[in-house]
């Protein structure tokens, strides 16, 4: 099928992913468990994450083969700005408040763990042929993020929804970009049901656990959470360079170099706006 800009978009997608469909069934089952336990905040975050990624995936699949670099930049930038601000405002102060040194070690451990999961995701890209490297990486991100979200809400149930919702704000643009890539390679976007459900798959069981009420333990939990989410946020910062994902999409344009120059302005504006949205939400409703 030829698109309006002359590029070719294949409509032949691969078979549905049984791993993705199984993840959705498991999420529904865990939701019943979480509902019985009264974990409504974690359930809201889990299902917002699922609906955001699953909802944006069809749009990304339809955009395969088209030049939508500006849309990618704004999606990634808004999510990254919101996540950086949320981690810095809602998690770092908690970690340092409980124990500055343990909290600092937790941040370092979280950053390194985030880097490790991202890097090892490349090695796991061949687990299932329905998956590509990007899908495996965001699945690892989702499962690890769910662990931390569940642990944070278990340690401090009084936390509001704003933290969790801001942390999963990247699910929409991530689903869009990943589905675009999968469809471009003739693979079914149903593989994205795994990372879409991933937050809930790990957050709900973890939220059922009651961690020890000790300052050092809480400092480690919140520090580790801050480190992981800061890594994920930095990973989603729009990179408007040749060879980056945005650069590859921009290369479809006749004026790719000039477009990348313009997109750098959009990258800065989108991240600033994402951070500002969290700030305004904090002023209005609190954490």
C-alpha positions, 0 to 999 in steps of 0.5 A, a space after each residue: 500500500 502506498 502512502 500519501 508521501 510515496 512511501 510503502 506501508 505493508 498491510 500484511 502483519 504477522 500472526 497475533 502474539 500468544 504471549 501478548 494475549 496471555 499477558 492480557 488474560 493474566 492481567 484481568 485475573 490479577 485485577 480481580 485479586 487486586 480488587 479484592 485486596 482494595 488496591 484501587 490506586 495500583 489498579 488505576 495506574 495499571 489499567 491506565 498504562 495498559 489502555 495508553 499503550 494499547 490505544 496508541 498502538 493502532 495509530 502507530 501501526 497505521 503510521 508505519 512508513 510515513 514521516 511523523 517525526 514531529 509527533 514522535 518528538 512531542 510524544 516522547 518529550 511530554 512523557 520524559 518531562 513528566 517522568 523526570 519531574 515526578 521522580 525528582 519531586 515525589 521519590 527523591 525527597 522521600 528517599 533522602 528524607 528517610 536516610 540520605 546515604 542509603 537513599 543515594 545508594 538506592 538511586 545509583 542502584 536504580 540507575 544501573 539496574 535500569 541501564 542493565 535491563 535496557 542493555 540486556 533487552 537486546 540479548 532477549 530480542 530473539 525469544 519470540 519471533 513476534 517481538 523485535 528489540 524495541 518490544 523486548 526492551 519496553 517489556 523489560 521496562 514495563 515489568 521492572 516499572 511495575 515492580 517498583 510502582 507496586 513496592 512504592 505504593 505498598 510502602 506508602 499507601 497514602 501516595 496519590 495517583 499523580 505519581 503513578 500516572 505521571 510515571 506511566 505517561 510514556 506508555 502512549 508514545 512508546 506504544 505508538 513508536 513500537 507499533 509503528 516499527 513492528 508494522 513496518 517489519 510486517 509483525 503484529 502489534 498484538 505483541 505489545 499487549 505484553 508491555 501494555 499489561 506489564 506494569 499491572 502484571 508485576 505491580 499488583 502482586 508486589 503491592 500485596 506485600 507489606 515491606 518492613 516499616 524501617 527508615 533504611 528499607 524505605 530509603 532504599 525502596 524510594 531511592 531505587 524507584 527514583 533511579 529506575 524511573 530517572 533512567 527510563 525518563 532519560 531514555 525517552 528524551 527525544 534525540 534529534 540526531 542522525 541514526 536515532 529513532 527520530 532521525 530515521 523517521 526524519 530521513 523520510 523527508 526531503 529536508 532531513 537535516 533542516 527538519 532535525 534542526 527544527 525538531 530540536 526546538 520541539 524537543 526542548 518545548 515538549 519536555 518543558 511542557 511535560 514537566 510543567 503539566 506535572 507542576 500544575 497538577 501538583 499545585 491543583 491536587 497534590 501528590 
